Amino acid sequence: MKTILCYGDSITWGSDAETGGRHAFEDRWPNVLQARLGPGVHVVADGLRGRTTGYDEHLAACDRNGVRILPTSLYTHAPLDLVILMLGSNDMKPAIAGTALAAMQGMRRLVEIVRLNATRDGSGEPPAVLIVAPPPLSETADPEFAAMFAGGVEQSRMIAGFYADLADAEGCGFFDAGSVAQTTPLDGVHLDAANTRAIGKGLEPIARMMLGL
């Protein structure tokens, strides 16, 4: 049995911009990936709304700093064969970081944690890492989201390039979710059901390759 940890934010959690709730279980991208990979692979979804790569949001009701929580998640779900990291959208909030460069720096630290964190699970090698660039933000007429992510649309379009270079430098896999999915203009950040399903479908070939399936 191979195990994949999907570590992300509201896109991984399955936020539905139309309802304010959560997409159906079968529409969330980690579950789509699970269904396509079959019973020989266990896909764990660890998605938290508002999670950043490595930055604090002091008004949040929970700890959204991905760097601080990742070691706990690695310990909880070990042993792991592949860790899929898809974060960076929330870093685009100017009150948090506001730049694609900051997202890349946070993602680099997440990769380091996966590689260096001792999970004490008896495995000899750290899991493989797949860096996923989230779909870029889009313009929205929602006044709160537009203000919350002011300047983020342009910066978010640069994340894929930064992440691709990081993956190349660190020997990680890379996938640009923006190549298969688009954010909805309802809030400019989240995905409709069809687009979140598309991410799960798009990730299947590279996940198979990285797992040796």
C-alpha positions in Angstrom: 0.0 0.0 0.0 1.3 3.4 -1.1 0.3 6.5 0.9 0.0 10.1 -0.3 -0.4 13.1 1.9 -2.1 16.1 0.2 -1.2 19.1 2.3 -3.0 22.2 1.3 -5.6 25.0 2.0 -9.2 25.5 1.2 -8.8 24.2 -2.4 -7.7 20.9 -0.9 -10.4 21.1 1.8 -13.0 21.7 -1.0 -14.4 25.2 -0.4 -17.4 26.0 -2.6 -17.6 29.7 -3.4 -21.2 29.4 -4.5 -22.5 28.0 -1.2 -19.8 29.0 1.3 -19.7 25.4 2.3 -17.8 22.3 1.1 -17.9 20.5 -2.2 -19.3 16.9 -2.2 -16.8 14.3 -1.1 -16.5 12.8 -4.6 -15.7 16.3 -6.1 -12.7 17.2 -3.9 -9.5 16.8 -5.8 -7.7 14.4 -3.3 -10.7 12.1 -3.5 -10.8 12.2 -7.2 -7.1 11.3 -7.2 -7.8 8.4 -4.8 -10.6 7.1 -7.0 -8.4 7.2 -10.1 -5.4 5.6 -8.4 -7.4 2.7 -7.0 -7.3 0.6 -3.8 -3.5 0.1 -3.9 -3.0 3.8 -2.9 -4.2 5.6 0.2 -4.7 9.3 -0.3 -4.8 11.4 2.9 -6.4 14.9 2.5 -5.0 17.5 5.0 -6.6 20.7 3.8 -7.2 23.7 6.0 -9.0 26.9 4.9 -6.7 29.9 5.0 -3.5 27.9 5.4 -0.4 29.7 4.3 3.0 28.2 3.3 4.7 29.5 6.4 3.1 32.8 7.6 0.9 33.6 10.6 -2.6 35.1 10.4 -3.2 36.5 13.8 -6.9 37.0 13.5 -7.6 33.3 12.5 -9.4 31.0 14.8 -6.8 28.3 14.3 -3.1 27.9 13.4 -2.9 28.5 9.7 0.9 28.5 9.4 1.7 25.5 7.2 5.4 25.3 8.3 4.4 25.0 11.9 1.8 22.3 11.4 3.5 20.2 8.7 5.7 18.2 11.1 2.6 17.1 13.1 0.9 16.0 9.9 3.9 14.0 8.7 4.1 12.2 12.1 0.4 11.6 12.1 0.2 9.9 8.7 3.6 8.2 8.5 4.9 6.2 6.7 4.4 8.3 3.5 5.5 7.6 0.0 4.6 11.0 -1.5 3.7 14.4 -0.1 1.8 16.7 -2.4 2.2 20.4 -1.4 -0.3 22.8 -2.8 -0.2 26.1 -1.0 0.5 29.8 -1.8 -2.9 31.3 -2.6 -3.4 32.7 0.9 0.1 34.1 0.9 -1.2 36.5 -1.7 -3.1 38.5 1.0 -1.0 41.7 1.5 -1.6 41.5 5.2 0.2 38.1 5.2 2.9 38.3 2.6 1.5 39.5 -0.7 4.1 38.2 -3.2 4.9 35.1 -5.2 8.5 35.3 -4.0 7.3 35.0 -0.4 5.1 32.0 -1.4 8.2 30.3 -3.0 10.3 30.9 0.1 7.6 29.4 2.3 7.2 26.4 -0.1 11.0 25.9 0.0 10.8 25.6 3.8 8.0 23.1 3.5 10.1 20.9 1.2 13.0 21.1 3.7 10.7 19.9 6.5 9.5 16.9 4.5 13.1 16.0 3.7 14.6 16.6 7.1 11.9 15.9 9.6 12.4 12.6 11.5 9.1 10.8 11.6 10.5 7.8 13.4 8.3 5.5 11.3 11.1 3.1 10.5 11.4 4.2 6.9 14.9 4.7 5.5 14.1 7.5 3.0 12.0 10.6 3.2 8.9 10.6 0.9 9.0 12.1 -2.5 7.7 15.6 -2.8 5.4 17.0 -5.5 5.0 20.8 -5.6 1.8 22.0 -7.0 1.2 25.6 -8.0 -2.4 26.6 -7.2 -4.5 28.1 -10.0 -3.9 31.9 -10.2 -6.4 34.2 -8.5 -9.0 35.9 -10.7 -10.7 39.2 -10.6 -13.9 39.3 -8.6 -16.8 41.6 -7.8 -16.9 40.3 -4.2 -15.8 43.4 -2.3 -14.4 41.6 0.7 -12.3 39.1 -1.3 -11.2 41.8 -3.7 -9.9 43.8 -0.8 -8.5 40.8 1.1 -6.4 39.8 -1.9 -5.6 43.3 -3.3 -2.7 43.0 -5.8 -2.8 39.3 -5.6 -4.1 38.5 -9.0 -0.9 39.7 -10.7 1.4 38.1 -8.1 -0.4 34.8 -8.2 0.3 34.4 -11.9 4.0 34.3 -11.0 3.8 31.4 -8.5 4.0 28.7 -11.1 7.3 30.0 -12.5 8.8 30.3 -9.0 7.6 26.8 -8.0 8.8 25.2 -11.2 12.3 26.6 -10.6 12.2 25.5 -7.0 11.1 22.0 -7.9 14.0 21.8 -10.4 16.5 23.0 -7.8 15.3 20.7 -5.1 14.7 17.6 -7.2 10.9 17.6 -6.6 8.0 16.8 -8.9 6.1 19.8 -10.2 2.5 20.3 -11.5 0.8 23.6 -12.5 -2.8 23.3 -11.4 -3.5 26.4 -13.4 -2.9 24.3 -16.5 -6.1 22.3 -15.9 -8.2 24.5 -13.5 -9.4 28.1 -13.1 -10.6 30.0 -10.0 -14.2 31.2 -10.0 -14.9 34.9 -10.3 -17.5 34.5 -7.6 -14.7 35.1 -5.1 -11.6 35.0 -7.2 -9.9 32.3 -5.1 -11.8 29.1 -5.0 -12.9 26.5 -7.6 -16.2 25.1 -8.8 -16.8 21.4 -8.6 -15.6 20.7 -12.2 -12.3 22.6 -11.7 -11.4 20.9 -8.5 -12.2 17.5 -10.1 -9.9 18.5 -12.9 -6.9 18.9 -10.5 -7.4 15.4 -9.2 -7.5 14.0 -12.8 -4.5 16.1 -13.8 -2.4 14.9 -10.9 -3.0 11.2 -11.6 -0.2 10.6 -14.2 2.5 12.4 -12.3 1.5 10.7 -9.0 1.7 7.3 -10.7 5.1 8.1 -12.1 6.5 9.3 -8.8 5.1 6.2 -7.0 6.4 3.8 -9.6 3.0 2.5 -10.5 
